[in-house]
Amino acid sequence: MAATAKGPQKVRIDYNIDKPTYDEFIRSCGRTGFAPNIVVERLMKKYSQTGQI
């Protein structure tokens, strides 16, 4: 059997966030058309590259 390249691995993270902040984040993601996990992934990538948000 031939070896195939692995796809990107996903990691689950859990944080306690107050409900109003979470609700506003979900609403703003809906307005921009992005899924919440995509927004968080992009922010994490930007932070790891630049050290700034």
N, C-alpha and C positions, 0 to 999 in steps of 0.2 A: 504494500500500500504506500502511495506517495505521501510525503509530508506536505501539508498545506500551511500557509502562514496563518497565524492566529489573528482574529479580529481584535479590536480594542476591548479591553476588559472594563467592566463597570463596577463601581464601588458604591455601596449605600452609606450615606452619612445621616446621622440623626442629630438634630438640634432642637432645643426648646425655644420656640419663638412665640411672642405674645400674639394673640388672635387678631387684633386690629392691624398690626404690621403685616402679618401673613396675608390677611384678606386684601390689603392694599397692593401687596406684591402680586398676588394672583390676578387682581383686576388690571394692574398695569401691564402684566404679561399678555393678558387677553387683548388689551387695546393695541399693543405693538405687534401682535400676531406670533409671538414666540412662546414656546413651551417653557415653563419655569426652569426645568432642568437645563435647557439650552442657555438661558440667561446666566445661571449659576456657573455652568461650565466655562462660558466665555469670560466671566469675571475672574474665575480662578486661574484661567490660562493667562489673562492679562496681568494679574497680580504676580504670578510666578515668573513672567518674562520681565516685568518692569519694576516690581516691588511696590507699585502704587495702584490704587483703585481708580 
